[in-house]
Amino acid sequence: MDEKQIKLKKTIMDTKTLPTLPSVINKLNSLSDNDKSSVQEMARIVSSDQALSARILRLANSPSYGFYRVSTISNAMILLGVNVVKSLALSSSIFEVMEKNSVGLWEHSLGTGVASNLIANKLGLPESEEIATAGLLHDIGKVIINLKCSEAECEVRRVIDEKHIYMREAELEVIGADHAEVGGWLAKSWFLPDKLTEPISCHHNVETSENYRIKTSVVHMADVLIKASGFGDSGDSFVPPIQQAAWDALKLNDGIIAELVEELEDKLVEVRNFSLELQQAGC
């Protein structure tokens, strides 16, 4: 890695300028570590921040989870689990930036969340809501690169156009790290559980996933299917193949893929409508 890459990497990972945790989340972290805390207590803390609550409920009602009319934070916590609500709270400010500046990436992320949930349910996997959340957050590193190093992002896009390579390859060339690694750093700095952090960090290289390979494989596969569908804009013009490690971990076959693609088409109509509603509402 040359001096320029080291400097860029340091800029992106300067924790002092990473999006900070709302004080509400610090309180929520303390409560969730205490076995005696009730969901109602935790919900009361989150509900004290009205803007944050609204964004969490909006995401909780998205097609990523298949729950509609989740009207209270305590309801969201019961349906989705405390870890998912914490992750949605942490990511909501970043997604707010994403919705305003990159609708295409926002839609790609929403679509990957939906596809992750669909795959998890199709394969009968536990914790499908957490897998959907990992899918929703998988490209959060792209937002951080954009927020903290827009010049590097412009250079990445130039390299993609010039060399016709994948975004992550261009990021490695320009920055010395790809968005998956950057997203993993952010997830760790936010103290997200490993079962969310690992799929974010390893979704482009399933073989590097050690403890949560099934979840990572689902997110990887969801990302590929959404790129193949042409839904949203991930920044890549090419669709990568599903990695062998993911095929093996999920015991996939062509029949399962064909069924998923068909079911996903219907789901993506819902996602498109949801995204358009948000844009028309000026959210």
Buried (B, 14 or more C-beta within 10 A) or exposed (E): EEEEBEBBBEBBBEEEEBBEBBEBBEBBBEBBEEEEBEBEBBBEBBBEBEEBBEBBBBBBBBBBBBBEEBEEBBBBBBBBBBBBBBBBBBBBBBBBBBBEEBBEBBBBBBBBBBBBBBBBBBBEBEBBBBBBBBBBBBBBBBBBBBBBBEEBBEBBBEBBEEEEBBBBBBBBBBBBBBBBBBBBBBBEBBEBEBBBBBBBBBBBBBEEBEEBBBBBBBBBBBBBBBBEBEBBBBBBEEBBEBBEBBBEBBEBEEEBBEEBEEBBEEBBEBBBEBBEEBBEEEE
